[in-house]
Each structure stands twice: as structure tokens, then as C-alpha cells.
Amino acid sequence: KYGYARVSTEAQDLTAQIDRLQTAGCQRIFFEKRSGKDANRPQLKRLLRGLRPGDVVYAVVSDRVARDPFDLLSILRTVTAAGAGLRLLD
């Protein structure tokens, strides 16, 4: 299980998201402080590149993965093409 957590600014705190992902059993959590509208999110790209069949990516809510529905769909396609899944906690 992988987790992905994101906040939009350096001033925001990731702790609550990371705690929820750990409680869900995520063994490795990728996180970053960047806008969801920013396509250049190195940790998300790193997570997606490393996915293998059977992996599951967890996020607290969909807008932590992407703010734009089309971006979310593109990410979901990448996840499923790797044979992995995406699960949202809320």
C-alpha cells in the first residue's frame, strides 16, 4: 500500500493526511507541498513510475491527488495501466 498526501502551500500541514494514511496501513507515503493545479509534482510522478500490478495507492480525498477532474482521470488511467488501484479514504 502506498499513500499520497499533498497540501498547496509550505504553510499548510501534512500531518493529518499522513496520520490517516498510516492508519489505513500505507507502508510508503509520498508527499509534497505543491498546488494540485501544478503538473510538475515530482513525488506524484515518482509514485506513479514505481507502480506494479496489484499495488494500491491511497489518498485521503480526490482533491489531494488532483484539483482538476481531467487531471484526476489522467492519473487514474496511469494507475490502472500499471495494474494498480486508487482508493480514497473519504
N, C-alpha and C positions, 0 to 999 in steps of 0.2 A: 504494500500500500504506500502510495506517495501522496503527499499533501502539497497544495499550492496556496500560499497566502500573499495578499497584496494590499497595500494602502497607497493612497495617491500622493502623499507628501512625506517629507522627512519628519515633520512634526507629529504625524499620526503614529499610533502604537499598534504593533502586530500581535501583541501578547494574547489577546482574547482569541484571535483566529488560530494561532499556533496551539494554544491550550485545547481548543475544540478538536483540532486535527490529531493531536496526540491522544486525546481521549478516544477518538474514533479508531485508533490503532495504527496511524501512519508511522512508518518506520523512518522515512526520509521526507523532510519538508523543505521545499524550495520557497523562498520568499523574497519580496523586493518592495521597494518604496518608489513606485512609478505610477503615473496615470494609466488607467485602464484604456485610455484612448491612444496611448503611446504604443506603436507597433514594435518598437525596439525594447523588448523586455528580455534581457539575457537569461534570467533564471527560468522563465517560462520556456524559452527556446531550448535551453539545456535539458529541462524536464522532458519536453516533447521528443527531442532527439534520442533520449535514452530509453524510451518506452519499448517494451517487448510484449508479445502476446500473453494475455492473462493479467497484465498489470492493471491496477485501478488507481486513478487519480481522484483525490478528494479535494473539495473546496467548500468553504462554509456556505457561500451563496454565489449565484452565477455572475453577479457583477464584480466579484473579486477575480474572476477569470477574464472577463471582457465586459466592457460597458455597452458596446455596440452589438446588437443581436447577430449581425452578419459576421463580425469577428468571432463571436462565440461559436457560430455554426462552422466556420473555417477551422477553429481549434478542435471542435468535436470531430470533424472529419479527419483531421490529423491523428487524433487519439484512436478513433475506430480503425483507421487504415493500418495502424500499428498492432491491431488486435487487442487493444486495451479498452478500458471503460472510464467514464467520468461519472462521479457521484457527488451530489450536492447535499450538504448536511441540513440546510434549511430549504 
